[in-house]
Amino acid sequence: MAGMMQETRRAGTDGALLCIADVPVPIDERWFDADAWRARGALHEEIGGRGRIAMLDTPLGPCVWRHYRRGGRIAVLLGDRYLWTGEARTRSFAEFRLLLALARRDLPAPRPVAARYRRVGACFYDADLITRRIENARTLAECLAAGAFDTELARAVGALVARFHRAGVEHADLNAHNVLVTPGQLYLIDFDRGRLRKPARRWRMANLRRLHRSLRKLGAGADDPDRFERTLWTVLLEAYARTFAG
């Protein structure tokens, strides 16, 4: 059961791993060996951009492997290296533990499998995270592009965000690419730099404004901005308010 999930730490080469305890197969550094997965025909897809993503067929089922990379101008200098400020503050360990906390709260987010960091010299580290894959999903951005962002979906998105906010979960990059839509449920993904905090109105509204900007940037309301605001966005906010109020 998700509420019973526990972590275990293991030493690794030049770093350490976190993984879910009591799984039926051993999880070690070989899970972060791309050549080994390719040799078994179990690495099927790699997606570029900020953070290298690979889809894995593992003994635990379909998983997603992300290698953390920086974005923006600093990526030219540092690429996949981050400043070392202690193990607990590594990007991979922090996100793994946040996802574990979300699983214990039964919130719809990817379930963590393993996280790793490796020291790079005295001052830096690189990091990886493996999570369970959410099957048969497309992003809210893809739904919007396909003309499938209707009032029903807007209502579901508002309720989804409110569930996380009620639990005090601040998503650092709430946008239409990080909302997954499946036939039975919606999910939030990519909790890098996310955190648990008191659900104050200020950061909750900032989260919603970020989602709004994302939708508009992707073309929502391009033909009729007023109609988008009056219908879809208003429906989303009303569902958010109802769910947050409980």
C-alpha positions in Angstrom: 0.0 0.0 0.0 1.2 3.5 -0.8 0.7 4.7 2.8 3.1 2.0 4.0 5.9 2.8 1.5 9.4 3.2 3.2 12.8 4.2 1.9 16.1 2.6 2.3 19.6 4.1 1.6 22.5 2.3 0.0 26.0 3.5 -0.6 27.0 3.9 -4.3 30.0 4.6 -6.3 31.0 8.2 -5.4 27.6 8.8 -3.9 24.5 7.0 -2.6 21.1 5.7 -3.6 17.6 5.8 -2.1 15.1 3.2 -3.1 11.8 1.8 -2.0 12.2 -0.8 0.7 10.8 -4.3 0.6 10.4 -4.6 -3.2 10.6 -8.1 -4.7 13.7 -7.3 -6.8 17.1 -5.8 -5.8 17.6 -2.1 -6.8 21.2 -1.0 -7.1 23.4 1.1 -9.3 22.8 -1.1 -12.3 19.3 0.4 -12.5 21.1 3.6 -13.6 23.2 1.9 -16.4 21.7 2.9 -19.8 23.9 0.4 -21.7 22.6 -2.5 -19.5 19.0 -1.5 -20.2 19.7 -1.2 -23.9 21.4 -4.6 -24.0 18.2 -6.1 -22.6 16.0 -4.2 -25.1 14.4 -2.5 -22.1 15.2 1.2 -22.9 12.7 2.2 -25.5 12.7 5.9 -25.8 14.8 8.9 -24.8 13.4 12.4 -24.8 15.7 15.4 -24.9 15.3 18.9 -23.4 15.8 19.9 -19.8 16.5 16.6 -18.1 17.1 13.5 -20.1 14.2 11.1 -19.9 14.2 7.4 -20.7 11.3 4.9 -20.6 12.3 1.6 -19.0 10.7 -1.9 -18.8 11.8 -3.0 -15.4 11.1 -6.0 -13.2 8.8 -3.7 -11.3 6.9 -2.7 -14.4 7.2 0.4 -16.7 9.2 3.2 -15.3 10.6 6.6 -16.2 14.2 7.5 -15.6 15.2 11.2 -15.5 18.7 12.5 -15.4 18.7 16.0 -14.0 20.0 18.8 -16.2 20.0 22.5 -15.7 18.0 24.9 -17.9 18.8 28.4 -19.1 22.1 30.0 -19.6 23.8 28.3 -16.7 23.3 24.9 -18.5 26.1 26.0 -20.9 28.5 26.1 -18.0 27.3 23.4 -15.7 25.2 21.0 -17.8 24.1 18.3 -15.4 26.2 19.4 -12.4 24.8 20.9 -9.3 26.5 22.6 -6.3 27.0 20.2 -3.4 25.3 21.4 -0.3 24.7 18.1 1.5 23.1 14.8 0.7 19.6 15.7 1.9 19.5 18.7 -0.4 20.4 16.9 -3.6 17.7 17.3 -6.2 17.1 13.6 -6.6 16.9 12.7 -2.9 14.6 15.7 -2.2 12.2 14.9 -5.0 12.2 11.2 -4.1 11.3 12.0 -0.5 8.6 14.5 -1.6 7.1 11.8 -3.9 7.1 9.4 -1.1 5.3 11.9 1.1 2.7 12.3 -1.7 2.2 8.6 -2.0 1.6 8.3 1.8 -1.1 11.0 1.3 -2.6 9.0 -1.6 -2.1 12.0 -3.9 -2.1 11.3 -7.7 1.6 11.7 -8.5 4.3 9.3 -9.8 5.4 6.7 -7.3 9.1 6.8 -6.6 11.3 3.8 -7.2 14.9 4.9 -6.8 17.1 8.0 -6.7 20.9 8.5 -7.0 23.5 11.2 -6.7 27.2 11.0 -7.6 29.8 13.4 -6.4 31.6 15.2 -9.2 34.8 16.6 -7.7 34.7 18.4 -4.4 32.0 20.9 -5.1 29.4 19.3 -7.5 27.2 16.3 -8.0 24.9 14.9 -10.7 21.6 13.2 -10.1 19.0 10.7 -11.4 15.5 9.6 -10.4 13.4 6.6 -11.4 9.6 6.6 -10.9 6.7 4.4 -12.0 5.4 5.3 -15.3 1.8 6.5 -15.6 0.3 4.6 -18.5 -2.1 5.6 -21.2 -1.6 9.3 -20.4 -1.3 12.5 -22.4 -0.4 15.9 -21.1 -2.9 18.7 -20.6 -0.9 20.6 -23.3 -1.5 17.7 -25.7 -5.2 17.8 -24.8 -5.3 21.5 -25.5 -3.6 21.1 -28.9 -6.1 18.4 -29.8 -9.1 20.6 -28.9 -10.0 18.4 -25.9 -9.7 21.0 -23.2 -13.4 21.3 -22.4 -15.4 22.3 -19.3 -15.3 18.8 -17.9 -11.5 18.6 -18.1 -11.1 22.2 -16.8 -13.2 21.2 -13.7 -11.1 18.1 -13.2 -7.8 20.1 -13.4 -9.1 22.6 -10.9 -10.0 19.9 -8.4 -6.7 18.2 -9.0 -4.6 21.2 -8.1 -6.8 21.9 -5.1 -6.2 18.5 -3.7 -2.4 19.1 -3.7 -2.8 22.6 -2.3 -5.0 21.4 0.5 -2.2 19.0 1.5 0.3 21.9 1.4 2.1 20.8 -1.8 3.7 23.6 -3.7 4.6 22.6 -7.2 7.6 24.6 -8.5 6.6 24.5 -12.1 2.8 24.1 -12.5 2.2 24.1 -16.2 0.1 22.3 -18.8 3.0 19.9 -19.5 3.1 18.7 -15.9 -0.6 17.7 -15.8 -1.2 14.1 -17.1 -4.7 13.0 -18.2 -5.6 9.4 -18.3 -9.0 7.8 -19.0 -9.7 7.4 -15.2 -7.7 10.0 -13.4 -5.5 13.1 -13.6 -2.0 13.4 -12.2 0.7 16.0 -11.4 4.2 15.2 -12.4 7.7 16.7 -12.1 8.1 17.7 -8.5 11.7 18.9 -8.8 12.1 21.8 -6.3 8.6 21.2 -5.0 7.9 21.3 -1.2 5.4 20.9 1.6 4.4 24.0 3.4 1.4 25.7 5.0 -1.2 26.2 2.3 -1.1 30.0 2.3 -3.2 31.9 -0.2 -0.2 33.8 -1.7 1.7 30.9 -3.1 -1.4 29.0 -4.1 -2.6 31.8 -6.2 0.9 32.2 -7.7 0.7 28.5 -8.7 -2.6 29.0 -10.4 -1.4 32.1 -12.2 1.6 30.1 -13.5 -0.8 27.5 -14.9 -2.9 30.2 -16.5 0.1 31.7 -18.2 1.1 28.2 -19.5 -2.4 27.6 -21.0 -2.5 31.0 -22.6 1.1 30.6 -24.0 0.0 27.3 -25.5 -2.9 28.9 -27.3 -5.8 28.6 -24.9 -8.2 31.4 -25.8 -6.2 32.5 -28.8 -9.3 33.0 -30.9 -11.5 34.4 -28.1 -9.6 35.3 -24.9 -12.7 36.6 -23.1 -14.6 33.4 -23.7 -11.7 31.3 -22.3 -11.7 33.5 -19.2 -15.5 33.4 -18.7 -15.9 29.7 -19.4 -12.9 27.3 -19.0 -10.8 29.3 -16.6 -13.8 30.3 -14.4 -14.9 26.7 -14.3 -11.4 25.6 -13.3 -11.3 28.2 -10.5 -14.7 27.3 -9.2 -13.8 23.6 -9.1 -10.6 24.5 -7.3 -12.4 26.6 -4.7 -15.0 23.9 -4.0 -12.4 21.2 -3.6 -10.0 23.3 -1.5 -12.9 24.2 0.8 -13.7 20.5 1.2 
